[in-house]
Amino acid sequence: MIRVLVAGCGNMGTSHAHAYRSIKGFELAGLVSRSPESRERLAAELGGGVPRYSSYAEALAASEPDAVSICTYPDTHAEYAIQALE
């Protein structure tokens, strides 16, 4: 099972989270978004049970994902990728 943390709960994050939820061999390790509204909306769409975080650093530490789907604004991609790789 590959555990994926989805960073960003807007249009792209929603699409990725639903895809990972439906693909055999993948599990959602968590959802992270600065916006509580988008985070809670997506968690409800997915049927609950997915850990939710407001801080990317906290999400990485707590969820210990195997992979991260970075679906945030482009200016955060490099920083988020480096943090995930570390």
Beta strands, then each sheet from edge to edge (+ up, - down):
strand 1: 2-7
strand 2: 26-32
strand 3: 52-53
strand 4: 67-70
sheet 1: 3+ 2+ 1+ 4+
end
